[in-house]
Amino acid sequence: MDIQTFHANELEPVLRALRAVAVANDAFTAAERDFVQTIAQIHGSSVDIDALEPIEVEELARILVDPHRRKRAVQLAIVMALVEGTPDEVTERAVRALAGALGIAESGVEVLYDISHGHTLLARVEMMRRMRDTVRRNHGFPGFFKTALQALGFAAEDPGLAQRYEALGALPPGSFGRAVHTHFRQNHFPFPGEKHGFSAIVFHDLGHVLSGYDTDPEGEIQQAAFQAGFKRQDGFFFLLFGVLQFHLGVRVTPIAQPQRGLFDVKRVLRAVERGAACKVDLGAGFDLFAYADLPLDRVRAELGIPAA
C-alpha cells in the first residue's frame, strides 16, 4: 500500500478533503490535525493545516482523476473518520459522498457505515470476508481447512520443517535467522511443522522481526500498518484491521484481544510508510532461509526498510 502517492497538484486538494471529513462533525482534534499533517510530511510538503479550506467533492473529482490515487484518497478518508474512535453518522456520510464523487467502490465504506450505526457484527463479518480473500492470495497458502487443523493441533506435524526453523537458533547473534528464532521462542509461538504451528501467518512474524515492532498491543497496531505498507494487494485491509482491532475494540481476529485508543497517528502512518518502502511483499514467496545467515541490519537495508 503506497501512501506517498499524490502528485504535487493533487496533494493540497486531498488534504482539504481529509480535513473536510474531520470537521464534518464540527470538530478538528489534535489527532486529526496530526493525520493531515503527517500525510503532508510523507509527501515532503509543509502545509498550514489550519488554513486549509474544505473542498467540495465534485471539485476534488475534477482534479484527482487517476483511479488508483482516487482509491487511496477514499481509503485515507476512511481512516481519518476513525482517528477519534467510533464515528458519527455525519462523518460516515462525508466519506460516502467522497467515495461516490470519485466513483470508488471500497468495502471499507460499508464497514464504516456499520460501525457508525452500531452494527459491529456486520462490520466483523465484512472484515473476516476481506481477510479470507487477502490471506488466500499469500504464496503457499495451504487452505483454510488445513490452516485451522494446524492451529488447533489436529494436523500431522512436520519434523523436517520444524527442524529448519529450530536450526535458526544456531546462527550467530545479530543474524536475521537468529532474530526470527528468538522472536518465536521468546513469544512462545510454535514453529511451522510443530503442533499448533502454522505457516499461513509466518509473513506477519517476519514483519515483526524486520520492522522491530513489539508484539504488545501498541506494537501490533504499528505492525498491522507496516504490513499494510508491504502488501502489494489490498494492503489497506491490514491498516483498517489494525485500527478496528486495536483502537475501536472491534475483535476481527480471535488471536489477539481487542483494544481501545491505541491509534498513535504519527507512529502508525510512519509504519505504513516504512512498510511501503520494503522492496518485497513478505507474503508473496519471500524466502527467509535465503537471508537467514545475513546480519539483520543488512537484510533491512537490502529490502529498503527505513530505520524505525
Secondary structure, 3 states (H helix, E strand, C coil): CCCCCCCHHHHHHHHHHHHHHHHHHCCCCHHHHHHHHHHHHHCCCCCCHHHCCCCCHHHHHHHCCCHHHHHHHHHHHHHHHHCCCCCCHHHHHHHHHHHHHHCCCCHHHHHHHHHHCCCHHHHHHHHHHHHHHHHCCCCCCCCHHHHHHHHHCCCCCCHHHHHHHHHHHHCCCCEHHHHHHHHHHHCCCCCCCCCCCCHHHHHHHHHHHHHCCCCCHHHHHHHHHHHHHHCCCCHHHHHHHHHHHHCECCCCCCCCCCCECCCCHHHHHHHHHHHHHCCCCCCCCCCHHHHCCCEHHHHHHHHCCCCC
